[in-house]
């Protein structure tokens, strides 16, 4: 499964361990880049106390933030929020949905 852009609803299986991409290209001013990434948070949309997905350490380059995501509960949709700081001293967030779905 190739790296995918969030914020549309993406799907992965419980057993998949893959890199997902938050692309801020349409949110940044001309010449503005990501200077740091905050903690990517997650909310289980149905049962907030259910097992979370496992999030790796995010990396960034230019307008994109990438994070490795694994595990999760079958049939559960998670909302992921990715906060950034930019070279223009702006702070921005991008949210996306991730559905855990067995084949």
N, C-alpha and C positions, 0 to 999 in steps of 0.2 A: 504494500500500500504506500504510494508516494506521499510526501509531505502535503498536507492539506491546509487550505486557508480557513480560518475561523473568521466571521461569525455565523455563517449558516449552520444548520444542524448537521453535524458530522456523525458517522457511525463507526464503531469498532467493536470487535468481539471481546469477551472477557480475557481471552488468552493473547490477544494482540498487544504488542509492545512497540510503539511507533512514535515518530516525531510529528507534531502538529505545529502549524505556523499561524501566528497572529500577524497580519500584514497591515501596517498603519499608513501605507503609501497615500491613501486618499484623505488622511487626517493630518498630515504634516504640511507645513508651509514650504515653499520653495527653498531648498538648501538646508532645511531643518532635518536633523537626524535624531535617532534615539541615543540618549547618553547613559541611561540606566533603566533597569527593569525592577519593579517592586515584586512582592510576593504574589504569585498567581493564586487566586482563591477559587474555591469551588463550593457550590451548593447543590445538594441532591434535591431536585425539584419535587419529588413525591414524598420522600421520607428523609428529612435532614439528618437524622441520626444513623442512617444506613452506611454501610462500608463505602468509604471514598475511593476515587480513582487515585493511583499513585502518580504524582507529578515529579519529574526530574528537575534539575536546576536549569532555569531558562537561560538561553544565550540570545544575543542580538547582533544584528549587522544591518546598517542602513536603516530601512523602514520596517524590518521584520524581526519578530521575536519567535524563537522556536523552543518547544518544550517536549520532552519525552513523556508519554502518557501510557500507563499500563493498568491492569486489573479493572475493577468496577463490578457492578451488580447487573446481571442480565435484565433487560427491560427497563432500566433506570436511565433517566435523562439528567445530566449534570449541567449546570450553568457555570462556565469558567469566566473569570474576570482577570484581565491582564493590565496592570497599571504601568505606565512608563513616565520618565522625565525626558525632556528633549534638550537639544543644543540651544534652543531659544528660551530656556527656563520655563517651558510650559509643562503641565502635567496632563496626561490623557489616559483614558481607559478604553479597552475594547472587550466586549462580552461575546460569548458564543455558547452554543449548546452542543453537547456530546451525548449521543444515545449509545448505550451498551446493548448490543443485539447479537444473539447467536445466529449462526447461519441457518 
